Amino acid sequence: MNTLLAPQRPSGVPDTLRLPSRHTHITVLDRLALRIGLRLLLWSTRTGRLTDDRPRHTAAFRRQETTALRERAHRREALLLAPRA
């Protein structure tokens, strides 16, 4: 293609890149949508806690459960042995 025969533009910027108007104000709805989109992207790329070290998490859960059972049993015994007025 001969570029000398192509239509010449004085600015050198193609018409397809020119915008009819520029909006400098971003609406609250657009900001909210962008924040939600960013949070979803970050959330979707995280690694799951349980997939990292399943045996360690299982052991920690069992320890928490046994501790809670012991504390409940201790409270139950303390309530039964406490003097009633």
C-alpha positions as CSV (number, residue, x, y, z in Angstrom):
1,M,0.0,0.0,0.0
2,N,1.3,3.4,-0.9
3,T,1.2,5.6,2.2
4,L,1.5,8.7,0.2
5,L,-1.9,8.2,-1.3
6,A,-3.6,7.5,2.1
7,P,-5.6,10.3,3.6
8,Q,-3.5,12.5,5.8
9,R,-4.6,13.7,9.3
10,P,-3.1,16.9,10.6
11,S,-2.8,15.6,14.2
12,G,-1.3,12.3,13.3
13,V,-3.7,10.5,15.7
14,P,-6.1,8.1,14.0
15,D,-9.8,8.9,14.3
16,T,-10.5,5.6,16.0
17,L,-8.4,6.7,19.0
18,R,-10.1,10.0,19.5
19,L,-12.8,10.0,22.1
20,P,-15.8,12.3,21.6
21,S,-15.7,13.4,25.2
22,R,-13.8,12.6,28.4
23,H,-15.6,11.8,31.6
24,T,-13.4,12.6,34.6
25,H,-16.0,11.7,37.2
26,I,-16.3,8.1,38.3
27,T,-19.6,7.2,39.8
28,V,-20.0,5.5,43.1
29,L,-21.6,2.5,41.4
30,D,-18.5,2.1,39.2
31,R,-16.2,2.4,42.2
32,L,-18.2,-0.2,44.1
33,A,-18.1,-2.5,41.1
34,L,-14.4,-2.2,40.7
35,R,-13.8,-2.9,44.4
36,I,-16.0,-5.9,44.3
37,G,-14.3,-7.2,41.2
38,L,-10.9,-6.7,42.7
39,R,-11.9,-8.5,45.9
40,L,-13.3,-11.4,43.9
41,L,-10.1,-11.7,41.9
42,L,-8.0,-11.7,45.1
43,W,-10.3,-14.2,46.7
44,S,-10.3,-16.6,43.7
45,T,-6.5,-16.7,43.6
46,R,-6.0,-17.6,47.3
47,T,-4.8,-21.0,48.4
48,G,-7.2,-22.8,50.7
49,R,-6.1,-23.2,54.3
50,L,-7.1,-26.9,54.4
51,T,-5.2,-27.8,51.2
52,D,-1.9,-26.5,52.6
53,D,-1.5,-28.9,55.5
54,R,-4.5,-31.1,56.1
55,P,-2.9,-33.3,58.9
56,R,-1.8,-30.2,60.9
57,H,-5.3,-28.7,60.7
58,T,-6.9,-32.0,61.6
59,A,-4.7,-32.3,64.7
60,A,-5.5,-28.7,65.7
61,F,-9.2,-29.3,65.3
62,R,-9.0,-32.4,67.5
63,R,-7.1,-30.6,70.2
64,Q,-9.7,-27.8,70.2
65,E,-12.5,-30.3,70.5
66,T,-10.9,-32.2,73.4
67,T,-10.1,-29.0,75.2
68,A,-13.7,-27.8,74.8
69,L,-15.0,-31.2,76.1
70,R,-12.7,-31.1,79.1
71,E,-13.7,-27.5,79.9
72,R,-17.4,-28.4,79.7
73,A,-16.9,-31.4,82.0
74,H,-15.0,-29.3,84.5
75,R,-17.7,-26.6,84.5
76,R,-20.4,-29.3,84.9
77,E,-18.6,-30.8,87.9
78,A,-18.0,-27.3,89.4
79,L,-21.7,-26.5,89.1
80,L,-22.7,-29.8,90.8
81,L,-20.2,-29.5,93.6
82,A,-20.9,-25.8,94.3
83,P,-23.0,-25.1,97.4
84,R,-26.5,-24.0,96.7
85,A,-28.1,-21.3,98.7
